[in-house]
Amino acid sequence: MSKFGEIIDVEIPVLLDFYTDWNEQSKAMHLILRDVAAALGDKAKVIKIDIEKNQELADALRVKTLPTLIIYKDGEMKWRQSGEHDANTLISIIQQYI
């Protein structure tokens, strides 16, 4: 989990997407998150985390519903929500932390 600390302890917003390949809502979010990452460029990071490969982290963050989206900035959780969101909504949420 020390690697996780390095990922989230940065000055730009980091959007984490907790997903699994078998979850339909998670699959639908992949294209949306690609658009979000492209729109924000280097102003923010978008990182996908497969909960099956990162079960300890998912448990520590109490990820129960997929997809779960969390925004961190400077190592601090700023926003969290589960379920699908459209690209424009996510972009506007992330821009609040830029």
C-alpha positions as CSV (number, residue, x, y, z in Angstrom):
1,M,0.0,0.0,0.0
2,S,3.0,2.3,0.2
3,K,2.7,2.5,-3.6
4,F,-0.9,3.7,-3.2
5,G,0.4,6.6,-1.0
6,E,2.7,7.6,-3.8
7,I,-0.1,7.6,-6.4
8,I,-2.5,9.8,-4.4
9,D,0.0,12.2,-2.7
10,V,0.4,14.5,-5.7
11,E,-0.6,18.1,-6.3
12,I,-3.0,17.3,-9.1
13,P,-6.4,15.5,-8.7
14,V,-6.3,11.7,-9.0
15,L,-9.5,10.0,-10.0
16,L,-9.5,6.3,-9.0
17,D,-11.9,4.0,-10.7
18,F,-12.4,0.7,-8.8
19,Y,-13.7,-1.9,-11.2
20,T,-13.8,-5.5,-12.3
21,D,-13.9,-6.9,-15.9
22,W,-17.1,-8.8,-15.3
23,N,-19.1,-5.9,-14.0
24,E,-21.2,-4.3,-16.8
25,Q,-21.3,-0.8,-15.2
26,S,-17.5,-0.9,-14.8
27,K,-17.1,-1.8,-18.5
28,A,-19.4,1.1,-19.5
29,M,-17.2,3.5,-17.5
30,H,-14.0,2.6,-19.4
31,L,-14.8,4.7,-22.4
32,I,-16.1,7.6,-20.3
33,L,-12.9,7.6,-18.3
34,R,-10.8,7.6,-21.4
35,D,-12.7,10.7,-22.5
36,V,-12.2,12.3,-19.1
37,A,-8.5,11.6,-19.1
38,A,-8.1,13.0,-22.7
39,A,-10.1,16.2,-21.8
40,L,-8.1,16.9,-18.7
41,G,-4.6,16.1,-20.1
42,D,-1.9,16.6,-17.5
43,K,-4.1,18.6,-15.1
44,A,-5.4,15.3,-13.5
45,K,-4.7,11.6,-13.5
46,V,-7.2,8.9,-14.1
47,I,-6.2,5.5,-12.7
48,K,-8.2,2.3,-13.0
49,I,-7.8,-0.3,-10.1
50,D,-9.1,-3.9,-10.6
51,I,-10.4,-4.9,-7.2
52,E,-9.7,-8.6,-7.9
53,K,-6.0,-7.8,-8.2
54,N,-6.1,-5.2,-5.4
55,Q,-8.5,-6.8,-2.9
56,E,-6.5,-5.5,0.2
57,L,-6.8,-1.9,-1.0
58,A,-10.5,-2.3,-2.0
59,D,-11.2,-3.6,1.5
60,A,-9.2,-0.9,3.2
61,L,-11.2,1.8,1.3
62,R,-14.5,-0.2,1.9
63,V,-15.3,-0.5,-1.8
64,K,-18.6,-2.4,-1.9
65,T,-20.3,-1.2,-5.1
66,L,-18.8,-1.1,-8.6
67,P,-17.8,1.1,-10.1
68,T,-16.6,3.2,-7.2
69,L,-14.9,6.5,-8.1
70,I,-12.7,8.4,-5.7
71,I,-10.8,11.7,-6.1
72,Y,-7.7,12.3,-4.1
73,K,-5.5,15.4,-4.1
74,D,-2.4,15.9,-1.9
75,G,-3.1,12.5,-0.3
76,E,-6.5,13.5,0.9
77,M,-9.8,12.1,-0.3
78,K,-11.9,14.9,-1.8
79,W,-14.8,13.1,-3.4
80,R,-16.3,9.6,-3.6
81,Q,-19.3,8.1,-5.3
82,S,-20.4,4.8,-6.7
83,G,-22.2,4.1,-9.9
84,E,-21.9,5.4,-13.5
85,H,-21.3,9.0,-14.3
86,D,-21.1,10.8,-17.7
87,A,-17.8,12.4,-18.8
88,N,-19.0,16.0,-18.5
89,T,-20.1,15.5,-14.9
90,L,-16.8,13.9,-13.9
91,I,-14.8,16.6,-15.7
92,S,-16.6,19.4,-13.9
93,I,-16.2,17.6,-10.5
94,I,-12.5,17.1,-11.1
95,Q,-12.0,20.7,-12.2
96,Q,-13.2,21.9,-8.8
97,Y,-9.9,20.4,-7.4
98,I,-7.5,21.7,-10.1
